[in-house]
Amino acid sequence: MENIPQFSSSLTLSGLSWDIAAIFFVAILIFLFGLTSGRDRLLALLLSLYAASTIASTSPQVLSVFVEYGIRVSSFTKLEVFIVLFLLLSFLLSGKIFLNIFQFSAEGLKSLWQVIVLSLLIAGLFISLFLQFLPYNTLAISSGVAYIFRDGLAPFLWAAVPVLFLIFLRVEGE
């Protein structure tokens, strides 16, 4: 207990590395989006992330056609495709069209803690996907961030846990 005041006084924003600050920014942004937009838009956002990552991961085959015709393709193209598709799909799927077409019921997402957890899982998935599509060695990220979001089993876990969480909510609601 005596060390708590010393520890809290040593916490400053100036000690944060750029990658940790960016992660906090994205997490807070998606968290606020989740709180203000509601469960349906959060589910549309999650679906947009999965769809954009799937399409962007297959983009090298499509981009090879451009290379054959002499069109220059950047090493950041996969990342750019991912971000553009994510933004476009988020916009398209967040409206009533998504709800009317799929008739998706989100009964299990009614309480605040569930929206908070889902928001944080979506933020983690976005950061993980962003770092996966970013060409290695273009930005120096800390080993902790790489371990949590990009290396080893982390990408699989960030992709699977939101789905498992939704399944848990569905089972809990029945």
C-alpha atoms as one frame of an Amber mdcrd trajectory, in Angstrom:
protein
   0.000   0.000   0.000   2.858   2.363   0.717   4.230   1.983  -2.819   0.992
   2.991  -4.567   1.542   6.785  -4.284   5.117   6.377  -5.530   3.990   4.201
  -8.444   1.136   6.519  -9.441   3.418   9.560  -9.352   5.878   7.807 -11.685
   3.198   7.246 -14.351   3.449   9.922 -17.026   2.368  10.160 -20.627   5.859
  11.236 -21.666   7.133   7.732 -20.907   4.839   6.073 -23.456   6.359   4.876
 -26.691   4.598   5.846 -29.920   3.221   2.355 -30.496   1.673   2.084 -27.032
   0.195   5.581 -27.405  -1.260   4.595 -30.798  -2.764   1.444 -29.297  -4.372
   3.448 -26.495  -5.703   5.936 -29.046  -7.266   3.226 -31.241  -8.670   1.377
 -28.228 -10.228   4.539 -26.806 -11.605   5.530 -30.221 -13.281   2.152 -30.790
 -14.402   2.013 -27.160 -16.123   5.411 -27.485 -17.610   4.329 -30.818 -19.006
   1.225 -29.144 -20.517   3.155 -26.262 -22.111   5.786 -28.481 -23.164   3.625
 -31.424 -24.553   0.542 -29.754 -24.351  -3.165 -30.244 -25.612  -3.379 -33.822
 -22.928  -1.076 -35.175 -20.288  -2.888 -33.117 -21.305  -6.158 -34.744 -21.184
  -4.495 -38.171 -17.715  -3.180 -37.307 -16.555  -6.665 -36.331 -17.936  -8.132
 -39.551 -16.207  -5.350 -41.510 -12.885  -6.220 -39.890 -13.163  -9.895 -40.790
 -14.295  -9.201 -44.358 -11.660  -6.524 -45.002  -8.869  -8.723 -43.665  -9.993
 -11.676 -45.768 -10.178  -9.620 -48.952  -6.915  -7.769 -48.261  -5.067 -11.011
 -47.582  -6.006 -12.233 -51.070  -5.084  -8.931 -52.718  -1.529 -10.014 -53.721
  -2.996 -12.312 -56.364  -5.041  -9.440 -57.787  -2.159  -6.988 -57.486   0.144
  -9.312 -59.422  -1.968  -8.506 -62.497  -1.080  -4.827 -62.046   2.609  -5.685
 -61.781   2.424  -7.655 -65.037   1.209  -4.506 -66.806   4.013  -2.431 -65.305
   1.931  -0.619 -62.706   4.001   0.028 -59.592   2.610  -1.577 -56.428   3.787
  -0.331 -53.032   4.753  -2.619 -50.180   2.020  -0.847 -48.215  -0.693  -1.797
 -50.723  -2.106  -4.653 -48.620  -2.366  -2.314 -45.638  -3.988   0.373 -47.782
  -6.486  -2.123 -49.228  -7.311  -3.340 -45.708  -7.938   0.164 -44.340  -9.991
   1.318 -47.349 -12.117  -1.842 -47.317 -12.567  -1.640 -43.548 -13.785   1.956
 -43.735 -16.012   1.271 -46.745 -17.541  -1.890 -45.299 -18.025  -0.250 -41.899
 -19.962   2.534 -43.574 -22.036   0.188 -45.730 -22.786  -2.374 -43.027 -23.560
   0.026 -40.207 -26.869   1.161 -41.678 -30.243  -0.490 -41.552 -29.357  -2.395
 -44.737 -27.210  -4.767 -42.659 -29.972  -5.398 -40.157 -32.685  -5.834 -42.787
 -30.692  -8.199 -45.001 -29.324 -10.483 -42.311 -32.043 -10.115 -39.645 -29.333
 -10.474 -37.013 -30.457 -10.494 -33.431 -27.996  -9.280 -30.835 -30.001 -10.097
 -27.733 -26.889 -11.062 -25.785 -25.297  -7.619 -26.086 -27.584  -5.597 -23.877
 -25.450  -4.818 -20.869 -22.701  -2.252 -20.697 -19.932  -4.676 -19.714 -20.563
  -6.705 -22.857 -20.312  -3.620 -25.071 -17.089  -2.642 -23.295 -15.509  -6.087
 -23.726 -16.574  -6.333 -27.370 -15.214  -2.835 -28.061 -11.847  -3.772 -26.593
 -11.760  -7.055 -28.531 -12.516  -5.206 -31.773  -9.780  -2.665 -31.007  -7.307
  -5.480 -30.351  -8.316  -7.262 -33.553  -7.930  -4.058 -35.572  -4.469  -3.389
 -34.130  -3.419  -6.997 -34.724  -4.608  -6.919 -38.339  -3.029  -3.509 -38.931
   0.343  -4.755 -37.690   0.046  -7.945 -39.770  -0.603  -5.997 -42.983   2.142
  -3.493 -42.208   5.365  -4.593 -43.928   7.850  -5.858 -41.329  10.700  -3.537
 -40.370   8.943  -0.426 -41.718   8.165   0.809 -38.223  10.013  -0.177 -35.095
   7.468  -1.489 -32.617   8.269  -2.595 -29.111   8.717  -6.285 -28.397   5.763
  -6.222 -25.991   3.413  -4.843 -28.636   4.719  -7.337 -31.195   4.220 -10.181
 -28.725   0.678  -9.149 -27.801  -0.605  -8.313 -31.286   1.582  -9.728 -34.077
   3.847 -12.632 -33.135   3.150 -16.299 -32.483  -0.417 -17.238 -31.608  -1.494
 -13.628 -31.044  -3.092 -13.046 -34.498  -5.084 -16.267 -34.194  -6.237 -15.409
 -30.678  -7.263 -11.868 -31.647  -9.258 -13.313 -34.570 -10.882 -16.124 -32.579
 -11.677 -14.527 -29.209 -14.314 -12.030 -30.490 -16.195 -14.903 -32.153 -15.922
 -17.015 -29.008 -17.167 -14.068 -26.972 -20.222 -13.721 -29.235 -20.881 -17.458
 -28.923 -20.596 -17.142 -25.140 -23.115 -14.300 -25.160 -25.473 -16.274 -27.357
 -25.302 -19.322 -25.077 -25.672 -17.142 -21.985 -28.767 -15.479 -23.456 -30.573
 -18.764 -24.117
